[in-house]
Amino acid sequence: MNKKFPAGEYGVPVALIIGKRKESTDKKTSLNEALREFNVEG
């Protein structure tokens, strides 16, 4: 399935979710990175 974007037309075989990233998302991902870095398992 082709999808037109401002940068061109691309074949998109999967669902593509485009949105703005929230500050809370950055906090969650930085926490995950820190847990991986220190080998902390939940």
Summary of the structure (lengths in Angstrom):
residues: 42
radius of gyration: 16.5
end to end distance: 39.3
largest distance: 42.3
contacts: 52
relative contact order: 0.12
helix: 36%
strand: 19%
